[in-house]
Amino acid sequence: MPQAGSLNWLELLKQPRDMSGFQPIAIRFLLSLRLIAVHRQSQRDPVPELTAKLGSVSVAIASLEMVETMARLWPEPIQVGRLCCQVLTHDEAMLAAAIEAADKRDRDAFEAELSGFLRPSRIDVLWEQTVSLIAAEYAAATH
């Protein structure tokens, strides 16, 4: 059994992560991702409810565009948790960390989060979409 501080990557994957460890910008996107998944399953347009929850139609559309981009780039179906659950899937935790890196404009950390999971060309596309989402969040916050 590994000791604290010497956990290997497999042991780290076994440890659940929850939303409380992330910044609001990442949490808002994760909640948007989950809400979009619910709406897609019921074949409804998520934009009206996203707009109401996020307080901005531009952030709602940027969130939807981010999810659509991810759906094209992700090598497998994106694993999404339930709306009411604070525990994150591995996909959500990786994505939240990548969003936080992009929010800090730390391209190297963003790439490190996704390296080995997405091809470099796909990371480039996701970076651009993530920066657009963050820009929409900041623009909405200043209005």
C-alpha positions as a Markdown table, in Angstrom:
| # | Residue | x | y | z |
|---|---|---|---|---|
| 1 | Met | 0.0 | 0.0 | 0.0 |
| 2 | Pro | 1.5 | 3.4 | -1.0 |
| 3 | Gln | 2.3 | 5.9 | 1.6 |
| 4 | Ala | 1.0 | 9.5 | 1.6 |
| 5 | Gly | 3.0 | 11.6 | -0.8 |
| 6 | Ser | 4.2 | 8.6 | -2.8 |
| 7 | Leu | 1.0 | 7.8 | -4.7 |
| 8 | Asn | 1.5 | 6.7 | -8.2 |
| 9 | Trp | -0.8 | 7.9 | -11.0 |
| 10 | Leu | -3.1 | 4.9 | -10.8 |
| 11 | Glu | -3.7 | 5.6 | -7.1 |
| 12 | Leu | -4.4 | 9.2 | -7.9 |
| 13 | Leu | -7.0 | 8.2 | -10.4 |
| 14 | Lys | -8.8 | 6.2 | -7.7 |
| 15 | Gln | -9.2 | 9.2 | -5.5 |
| 16 | Pro | -12.4 | 11.1 | -6.3 |
| 17 | Arg | -12.3 | 14.8 | -6.9 |
| 18 | Asp | -15.1 | 17.2 | -6.1 |
| 19 | Met | -16.1 | 20.6 | -7.4 |
| 20 | Ser | -15.0 | 22.4 | -4.2 |
| 21 | Gly | -11.3 | 22.2 | -5.3 |
| 22 | Phe | -11.9 | 24.3 | -8.4 |
| 23 | Gln | -12.4 | 28.0 | -9.1 |
| 24 | Pro | -15.9 | 29.4 | -10.0 |
| 25 | Ile | -15.2 | 29.7 | -13.7 |
| 26 | Ala | -14.4 | 26.0 | -14.0 |
| 27 | Ile | -17.4 | 25.0 | -11.8 |
| 28 | Arg | -19.8 | 27.1 | -13.9 |
| 29 | Phe | -18.6 | 25.3 | -17.0 |
| 30 | Leu | -18.9 | 21.9 | -15.4 |
| 31 | Leu | -22.5 | 22.7 | -14.3 |
| 32 | Ser | -23.2 | 23.9 | -17.9 |
| 33 | Leu | -21.7 | 20.7 | -19.3 |
| 34 | Arg | -24.0 | 18.6 | -17.1 |
| 35 | Leu | -27.1 | 20.7 | -17.9 |
| 36 | Ile | -26.3 | 20.4 | -21.6 |
| 37 | Ala | -26.1 | 16.6 | -21.3 |
| 38 | Val | -29.5 | 16.5 | -19.6 |
| 39 | His | -31.0 | 18.6 | -22.3 |
| 40 | Arg | -29.4 | 16.6 | -25.1 |
| 41 | Gln | -30.8 | 13.4 | -23.6 |
| 42 | Ser | -34.3 | 14.9 | -23.6 |
| 43 | Gln | -33.7 | 16.5 | -27.0 |
| 44 | Arg | -34.4 | 20.0 | -25.8 |
| 45 | Asp | -32.6 | 23.3 | -26.5 |
| 46 | Pro | -30.3 | 24.0 | -23.5 |
| 47 | Val | -29.7 | 27.7 | -24.3 |
| 48 | Pro | -32.8 | 29.2 | -22.4 |
| 49 | Glu | -32.0 | 27.4 | -19.2 |
| 50 | Leu | -28.3 | 27.9 | -19.5 |
| 51 | Thr | -28.9 | 31.6 | -20.0 |
| 52 | Ala | -31.1 | 31.8 | -16.9 |
| 53 | Lys | -28.5 | 29.9 | -14.8 |
| 54 | Leu | -25.4 | 31.7 | -16.1 |
| 55 | Gly | -27.0 | 35.1 | -16.4 |
| 56 | Ser | -25.7 | 35.7 | -19.9 |
| 57 | Val | -26.8 | 34.5 | -23.3 |
| 58 | Ser | -23.2 | 34.9 | -24.6 |
| 59 | Val | -21.8 | 32.7 | -21.8 |
| 60 | Ala | -24.5 | 30.2 | -22.5 |
| 61 | Ile | -23.7 | 30.0 | -26.2 |
| 62 | Ala | -19.9 | 29.9 | -25.5 |
| 63 | Ser | -20.5 | 27.0 | -23.1 |
| 64 | Leu | -22.6 | 25.2 | -25.7 |
| 65 | Glu | -19.9 | 25.8 | -28.4 |
| 66 | Met | -17.3 | 24.5 | -26.0 |
| 67 | Val | -19.3 | 21.3 | -25.4 |
| 68 | Glu | -19.8 | 20.8 | -29.1 |
| 69 | Thr | -16.1 | 21.2 | -29.7 |
| 70 | Met | -15.3 | 18.8 | -27.0 |
| 71 | Ala | -17.7 | 16.2 | -28.4 |
| 72 | Arg | -15.8 | 16.4 | -31.7 |
| 73 | Leu | -12.3 | 16.2 | -30.1 |
| 74 | Trp | -12.7 | 13.8 | -27.2 |
| 75 | Pro | -11.5 | 10.3 | -28.1 |
| 76 | Glu | -14.5 | 8.7 | -26.4 |
| 77 | Pro | -17.9 | 9.8 | -25.1 |
| 78 | Ile | -17.4 | 12.5 | -22.4 |
| 79 | Gln | -18.2 | 11.1 | -19.0 |
| 80 | Val | -20.5 | 13.6 | -17.1 |
| 81 | Gly | -21.7 | 13.4 | -13.5 |
| 82 | Arg | -25.2 | 14.1 | -12.3 |
| 83 | Leu | -26.3 | 17.7 | -11.8 |
| 84 | Cys | -26.7 | 17.2 | -8.0 |
| 85 | Cys | -23.4 | 15.4 | -7.4 |
| 86 | Gln | -20.3 | 17.3 | -6.2 |
| 87 | Val | -18.0 | 14.4 | -7.2 |
| 88 | Leu | -16.4 | 14.8 | -10.6 |
| 89 | Thr | -15.8 | 12.2 | -13.3 |
| 90 | His | -12.2 | 11.9 | -14.5 |
| 91 | Asp | -13.1 | 13.8 | -17.7 |
| 92 | Glu | -14.7 | 16.7 | -15.7 |
| 93 | Ala | -11.7 | 16.9 | -13.3 |
| 94 | Met | -9.2 | 17.0 | -16.2 |
| 95 | Leu | -11.3 | 19.6 | -18.0 |
| 96 | Ala | -11.7 | 21.8 | -14.9 |
| 97 | Ala | -8.0 | 21.8 | -14.4 |
| 98 | Ala | -7.4 | 22.7 | -18.0 |
| 99 | Ile | -10.0 | 25.6 | -17.8 |
| 100 | Glu | -8.2 | 26.9 | -14.7 |
| 101 | Ala | -4.9 | 26.8 | -16.5 |
| 102 | Ala | -6.4 | 28.7 | -19.5 |
| 103 | Asp | -7.9 | 31.2 | -17.1 |
| 104 | Lys | -4.3 | 31.9 | -15.9 |
| 105 | Arg | -3.1 | 32.0 | -19.5 |
| 106 | Asp | -0.8 | 29.1 | -18.7 |
| 107 | Arg | -0.7 | 27.3 | -22.1 |
| 108 | Asp | 1.9 | 24.8 | -20.8 |
| 109 | Ala | -0.2 | 23.7 | -17.8 |
| 110 | Phe | -3.3 | 23.5 | -20.2 |
| 111 | Glu | -1.3 | 21.2 | -22.5 |
| 112 | Ala | 0.0 | 19.2 | -19.6 |
| 113 | Glu | -3.5 | 18.4 | -18.4 |
| 114 | Leu | -4.5 | 17.1 | -21.8 |
| 115 | Ser | -1.3 | 15.6 | -22.9 |
| 116 | Gly | -1.5 | 11.9 | -23.7 |
| 117 | Phe | -5.3 | 12.2 | -23.9 |
| 118 | Leu | -5.7 | 14.5 | -26.9 |
| 119 | Arg | -3.5 | 14.9 | -29.9 |
| 120 | Pro | -1.6 | 18.2 | -30.0 |
| 121 | Ser | -3.7 | 19.6 | -32.9 |
| 122 | Arg | -6.9 | 18.9 | -30.9 |
| 123 | Ile | -5.4 | 20.6 | -27.8 |
| 124 | Asp | -4.8 | 23.7 | -30.0 |
| 125 | Val | -8.5 | 23.7 | -31.0 |
| 126 | Leu | -9.7 | 23.2 | -27.4 |
| 127 | Trp | -7.3 | 26.0 | -26.2 |
| 128 | Glu | -8.9 | 28.5 | -28.6 |
| 129 | Gln | -12.4 | 27.4 | -27.6 |
| 130 | Thr | -11.6 | 27.6 | -23.9 |
| 131 | Val | -10.1 | 31.1 | -24.2 |
| 132 | Ser | -13.3 | 32.1 | -26.0 |
| 133 | Leu | -15.4 | 30.7 | -23.1 |
| 134 | Ile | -13.3 | 32.6 | -20.6 |
| 135 | Ala | -13.5 | 35.8 | -22.5 |
| 136 | Ala | -17.3 | 35.5 | -22.6 |
| 137 | Glu | -17.4 | 34.9 | -18.8 |
| 138 | Tyr | -15.3 | 38.0 | -18.1 |
| 139 | Ala | -17.3 | 40.1 | -20.6 |
| 140 | Ala | -20.5 | 39.1 | -18.9 |
| 141 | Ala | -19.1 | 39.8 | -15.4 |
| 142 | Thr | -18.2 | 43.4 | -16.4 |
| 143 | His | -21.7 | 44.2 | -17.7 |
